[in-house]
Amino acid sequence: SPDVGTLDTPSGFDNPTVYLTTASGITPSFTHPWMRVTGSNNAITILTTPAIVRGREGQVLTLQCVDSAFTLTHGSANAINLMGSAGSVTVRSGGEITFYYATGNLAWNEATRFSA
């Protein structure tokens, strides 16, 4: 089982996969236009507060699930604002979710969602 936060670069790709756990949360990387992420060998719900480390005004973060699903929960404590104020969203393999950070509500605000 990979270590939390271990970066694994599949051959032919220069954008590493970030393995998430319930306790690790997401630390955005803006080296690439999106982050490849996966639950660590199992579907997970991210339980840290905030679920995504706070950003700066106008930053855009796209998470692409490449294997095991992950779930994010809406709420100010989690610093996540989902479209329609949904309670949570599960992103499964092949799915993507894009957020922009706003200092007005100190949250990552969902902009788009794609389910594979």
N, C-alpha and C positions, 0 to 999 in steps of 0.2 A: 504494500500500500504506500503511495507517495506521501511524503511529508507535507504538512500544511504550507501552502505558499510555494511549493517546489515548482519550478518552471521546467517544462518538458518541451523541447522543440522537435516535433515530428520531422522526419527527413523531407526536404523539399519546401519547408515553411520557415519563415523567419519570425513569425508571430507566435510566441510560446503559449501553451495552454496553462492556465492557472487553476490549480485544484482547490476547491472551496470545502470548508467544513461548517458545521452549524455554529461553531464558535469563532471562526476566522474572520467573517465579514469580507467585504470587497474593498481592496485598496486600488483605486483606479490607476491605470497606466495609460499615458497619453502618447506613448512612443508610436503607436499604430492607431488607425482610425477606429478600431474596435478591439475588444478583449475577447479571446477565446477562453471560456470558463466551463468548468464541469464540477459536479459534486464528486467527492473523493470516493469513487467506485460505487456509490449509492446515491439515490435521490435524497436531497437534503433540504431543510428549511433553515435559512440563515437567521440566527437568534441574537446576534450581537446588536448593540445599540451604539451608534447608528449602524445600519446594515451595510451602507456604503459610506466610506470615509468622506467627510464634507469636502466640497470642492470650492471653486471660485466662480463668480458670476459669469454666466455664458458658456462654461465648459460643457461639452457634449460627450456623453459616454454611451457606447453601444456594447452590449454584452451578447455574445454569440455562444449558445450552449452547444458543445461538441460531443457530449456523451451523457452522463447522468444528469437528470433534471435538478433544478434548484428553485426554491420558492422564496419570494420576497413579500413582506407584509407592509401594507399601507399604514402610514401614521407619522405624526410629527416626531415621536420618540425615535422612530427608525430613519427619519430624514428622507422618507420616500413618499411621493405623492403620485398615486396611480390614477390613470384616466377613469373618470366616473366614480372615483373614490371606492373602487373595488377593495374588498378586504385583503386580498392577496392575489398574487399571480405566480403560476408555475411555468417556468420556461423549460421546455423539453428539448431533447437533442434535435438540432437543426433550426431551432427557434432563435429569435433575436428580440431584444428589447432595447430601446434607446431612450436616454434621459438627458435633460439639460439641467444645469444647476442654477438656481436663483437665490439671491441673498434676501429677497423679499419674504420668502417663507423658509429660508435656510434648509432647502430640501432639493433632492434630485426629483425632477418632475418628468413623468413619462410623456414622451412625444410620440413614439410609434411602437407597435408590437407586431411581430410576425410569428405565426405558429407553423411549424413544418408538418 
